[in-house]
């Protein structure tokens, strides 16, 4: 669907312009299409606040409607903690958090629905109980709410930055200085809506990191998030010049030729040990929604990440 901006329509916000032209769509539907990267202006993805100009060519890609429903499935779950209000789950690599087009089942939500009689309904039928997310191939700890009261409490703690999430990542290169902060706004990549990027005008994003251990061509980092944007650590590390080792999307598998020739064989061996980004949510701290007690949990490194770190330590 393509639309050209007329003179009388210039300087309107993109979402308002589309609402005025496409009366068959609700404003929330239009905003969702823009946010998800389904709207292009002159071939580029724009934010809904973009002011359209005379002659702009606006193109919409409206996905075909897909009937999705979350159904219980008997799938393995690594439950670290559980009570009547919440669960702490250690998510495995390769598991999508909730159903979506292309991942209709086999998700964490499907497994949770089989395990629990009830979950918070705040996020709707496709994401019951989900307080925050991890990428499909990122492992580690996640909070799940069993009821709406617990969900509201945990969501507020997350928004107020009272929940502390800590990550372990192996990244390319020798990181220096030993600690730092990446404070760079994130938005969808204008050329590839499946990727994120550091873009002026994007949503604020802040990642703290410190060096845990250095190796000849990589560094083990501990990281904390002030915000929880999509792909935040992965994009921020690439922006810093130290992509997450093994990351197939953000340059984590294309760095071998840039390191010393005598280390390239070991680097390729390391990549053979892990087929995903070397990123793990290893710790989480929050206040219990009913007791207000502070709870902290940790999850040991998964085998593939542990193996590649061990291999890195053996390099002379």
ZITA-V249145 format. One record per run of one state. SS is the DSSP state (a for helix, b for strand, c for the rest). FROM is the first residue (numbers start at 1). LEN is the number of residues. Records with the same first field share a line. If there is no record, write none. Layout:
# ZITA-V249145
SS=FROM-LEN / FROM-LEN
This chain:
# ZITA-V249145
c=1-1 / 5-2 / 10-3 / 22-5 / 36-3 / 42-2 / 46-5 / 52-5 / 61-18 / 83-3 / 92-8 / 101-2 / 104-4 / 116-14 / 131-8 / 146-2 / 160-4 / 173-6 / 184-2 / 190-2 / 199-4 / 204-2 / 215-3 / 226-6 / 241-3 / 245-11 / 259-2 / 274-5 / 288-6 / 299-4 / 314-3
b=2-3 / 13-1 / 39-3 / 44-2 / 51-1 / 57-4 / 79-4 / 86-6 / 100-1 / 103-1 / 130-1 / 139-7 / 164-9 / 179-5 / 186-4 / 192-7 / 203-1 / 206-9 / 218-8 / 244-1 / 279-9 / 294-5
a=7-3 / 14-8 / 27-9 / 108-8 / 148-12 / 232-9 / 256-3 / 261-13 / 303-11
